[in-house]
Amino acid sequence: MSRFVDKLPLFDRRPSPMEEAEGLPRSGYLGQLHHHQYYQPHSNMLPLEQSPPTSTKHTSVTLAQLLKRVNDARSGSSTPISSPRYTIELGGSKPESVSSESDDHHSDDGGSEGQPRALVLKFTDLTYSVKQRRKGSCLPFRRAAADEPELPAMRTLLDGISGEARDGEIMAVLGASGSGKSTLIDALANRIAKESLHGSVTINGESIDSNLLKVISAYVRQEDLLYPMLTVEETLMFAAEFRLPRSLPTREKKKRVKELIDQLGLKRAANTIIGDEGHRGVSGGERRRVSIGVDIIHNPIMLFLDEPTSGLDSTSAFMVVTVLKAIAQSGSVVVMSIHQPSYRILGLLDRLLFLSRGKTVYYGPPSELPPFFLDFGKPIPDNENPTEFALDLIKEMETETEGTKRLAEHNAAWQLKHHGEGRGYGGKPGMSLKEAISASISRGKLVSGATDGTVSVAASDHSAPPPSSSSVSKFVNPFWIEMGVLTRRAFINTKRTPEVFIIRLAAVLVTGFILATIFWRLDESPKGVQERLGFFAIAMSTMYYTCSDALPVFLSERYIFLRETAYNAYRRSSYVLSHTIVGFPSLVVLSFAFALTTFFSVGLAGGVNGFFYFVAIVLASFWAGSGFATFLSGVVTHVMLGFPVVLSTLAYFLLFSGFFINRDRIPRYWLWFHYISLVKYPYEAVMQNEFGDPTRCFVRGVQMFDNTPLAALPAAVKVRVLQSMSASLGVNIGTGTCITTGPDFLKQQAITDFGKWECLWITVAWGFLFRILFYISLLLGSRNKRR
Ligand SMILES: Nc1ncnc2c1ncn2[C@@H]1O[C@H](COP(=O)(O)OP(=O)(O)OP(=O)(O)O)[C@@H](O)[C@H]1O
């Protein structure tokens, strides 16, 4: 572990000036690891392994003053060291200096409470209720059973929760399953719609602009949402490209990824793919750590995590919380929910908030748990993990009729008695929000969306202008860089799942082969004409059917997309465009494959030009069809919903295309469907490509009796019928006279609306339209807030 901790770049592992000056061993995290003493009053500081906790205030002041003196002496000036330095505090550590200004404040006070902080996230009286539906209440005829308890219309998930989280510390939210932990984290991370959440959440006393919060914060979800075919390193590198400032050179981004891989203990898995059900990849614990890594890559100023340690073994969980602690100590506010912290993890937590059915039943440092429960009349037995004890007691009380009401009241009284009205532990911010963010950037925090100037200047210059929502751009990268990164990622994903394309190609080739053998070398007789019609109708609708595999593509990555766009990793338009670009070459290959297997074997007209037009219209059909399936994938939430919709809609498109019933025979009130049928346009296009030539004749002389009851007559009889017909009509119709040319046939089929090129462009336009609709569905459908 010590080797692992030594590698943590976020910790200042250099010997502190005081250590150097006094020849003391290194302070830092190890000192804390070796001293799991939770029952010290939380204001105590244990700065060094050997230091007895005498007068905390005295120790801290002396340390701070000494540090300042040594710093001054070493630098030969009074300029403060800009990198963060930490003293180790029981139950947490805190930055000694955020700026020269805050240094002074720290010197004045020394205790962890009541000090001015760089960042204070304060939440007051947070209350959130949701409408509650009784099972089956949507059925008007359902009657509640006599013994069924009447449920209230609203359910309160958070009930007047107050507290604060501060930079340098980890605040942990604890409670039984369903107590409201995730809901509280969502409320703090601005993931609940304003109109639904009552109470206030402020940072340094100011309510924060949603876009600015997205830039300075990160939210780690409970679920792992990762691309299965990317390796651990690639996953983190893409996260770095989306979250680190664009002014940071790629070399630095790579370095940061390597550091994070080391910190999270992922070195051995770095080149392994994430994996899924079908592909063996990293272990569940490693995947969890990668998920966390993706969101902490930029060392965010505000970090919210929903059960980051769930599913991890105790060593990995400790490793993760250690990294979180390092992030906190580099000047971030870290809020996380956790089920049952081990002893070691508890030593890294600074502030605990226990919830029971949406109410606070304990709020304070771990060190106050024993006196709190002693005062409540339930002393924590020696050697028992205090959080385990608290959770067990809470669970037990929840089963009683009164619930945890008494404990909640005890907590309220405790807060009032020990921490006064404000319940804020006195950690007042020493600067405004903008100044605090600016100071964070100065200390090396990478505010992803900050403009080039702000970041580069801020990294070295304390006088850098503080960023605001106006000086921080919404997106990290410009459009074309996003496009490049997304295209590269989509390309890698596609390349690593060749089976998807191979199956599609196989489906097209098999269909082409079957059609080629069935419609082999069609002649120009009326029968051949009918068969051509059948070939075109089935060919064009097959194009669309094979496109339905585009449906699961977005559905499978929908939640990754939602996670990434929640923090403005990229524009939705870049996503749509990059996926279109990556998918297009495969459409071209499929079009050629289908055209080559069918065009010549069926004996279609037009020679080389006709062939390329045929390729173009097949490609346009694939383009429109995949656009349609992609659009649906943005609207439906599950593939099981999507497939029936795609398949039935395509069946209707075929029905109204003009093949089964021509336009003139379609009832007027259904005519609109004929015009929105995706199959109509490519069908009419290939028909015109085939029958557009007026010099080609498809019905000559007695062939006019084909497909009629007279077809069965002997040829000589048909010739006589033809002669008598021409005599009675007074026209000369011989056996070689052309009765129906191609254009005549098109007229009979009511294919007169558009020319063949118009049909091609309309099909292409459909493809664009569906992609625009897909984009709109992403805009409207990817709200990340609870209502
Ligand atoms: N939209 C909703 N409608 C009704 N109840 C809801 C809704 N959302 C959440 N809940 C309920 O609110 C309670 C708190 O949910 P929350 O996810 O915050 O719990 P949790 O403490 O994070 O649980 P866990 O530890 O199991 O993740 C749960 O009982 C849940 O069923």
The ligand as a Tripos MOL2 file, in Angstrom:
@<TRIPOS>MOLECULE
LIG
   31    33     1     0     0
SMALL
NO_CHARGES

@<TRIPOS>ATOM
      1 N1        -40.0090    8.4340   -8.6550 N.pl3     1 LIG1
      2 C1        -40.1970    7.8010   -7.4970 C.ar      1 LIG1
      3 N2        -41.4390    7.4970   -7.0750 N.ar      1 LIG1
      4 C2        -41.6410    6.8700   -5.8950 C.ar      1 LIG1
      5 N3        -40.6460    6.5050   -5.0810 N.ar      1 LIG1
      6 C3        -39.3940    6.7690   -5.4490 C.ar      1 LIG1
      7 C4        -39.1000    7.4330   -6.6720 C.ar      1 LIG1
      8 N4        -37.7680    7.5670   -6.7610 N.ar      1 LIG1
      9 C5        -37.2510    7.0040   -5.6550 C.ar      1 LIG1
     10 N5        -38.2290    6.5200   -4.8670 N.ar      1 LIG1
     11 C6        -38.0810    5.8700   -3.5590 C.3       1 LIG1
     12 O1        -37.3490    6.7390   -2.7450 O.3       1 LIG1
     13 C7        -36.5890    6.0100   -1.8220 C.3       1 LIG1
     14 C8        -35.1700    6.5360   -1.8260 C.3       1 LIG1
     15 O2        -34.5440    6.1480   -3.0200 O.3       1 LIG1
     16 P1        -32.9870    6.2520   -3.1760 P.3       1 LIG1
     17 O3        -32.6220    5.6840   -4.4980 O.co2     1 LIG1
     18 O4        -32.5650    7.6460   -2.9140 O.co2     1 LIG1
     19 O5        -32.4910    5.2960   -1.9930 O.3       1 LIG1
     20 P2        -31.0280    4.8580   -1.6070 P.3       1 LIG1
     21 O6        -30.8640    5.1730   -0.1770 O.co2     1 LIG1
     22 O7        -30.0240    5.4540   -2.5260 O.co2     1 LIG1
     23 O8        -31.1260    3.3120   -1.8210 O.3       1 LIG1
     24 P3        -29.9850    2.2730   -2.2850 P.3       1 LIG1
     25 O9        -28.9770    2.2600   -1.1980 O.co2     1 LIG1
     26 O10       -30.7220    0.9880   -2.3710 O.co2     1 LIG1
     27 O11       -29.4490    2.7400   -3.5970 O.co2     1 LIG1
     28 C9        -36.6970    4.5530   -2.2260 C.3       1 LIG1
     29 O12       -37.5870    3.9150   -1.3390 O.3       1 LIG1
     30 C10       -37.2780    4.5910   -3.6160 C.3       1 LIG1
     31 O13       -38.0950    3.4920   -3.8520 O.3       1 LIG1
@<TRIPOS>BOND
     1     1     2 1
     2     2     3 ar
     3     2     7 ar
     4     3     4 ar
     5     4     5 ar
     6     5     6 ar
     7     6     7 ar
     8     6    10 ar
     9     7     8 ar
    10     8     9 ar
    11     9    10 ar
    12    10    11 1
    13    11    12 1
    14    11    30 1
    15    12    13 1
    16    13    14 1
    17    13    28 1
    18    14    15 1
    19    15    16 1
    20    16    17 2
    21    16    18 1
    22    16    19 1
    23    19    20 1
    24    20    21 2
    25    20    22 1
    26    20    23 1
    27    23    24 1
    28    24    25 2
    29    24    26 1
    30    24    27 1
    31    28    29 1
    32    28    30 1
    33    30    31 1
@<TRIPOS>SUBSTRUCTURE
     1 LIG1         1 GROUP 0 **** ****
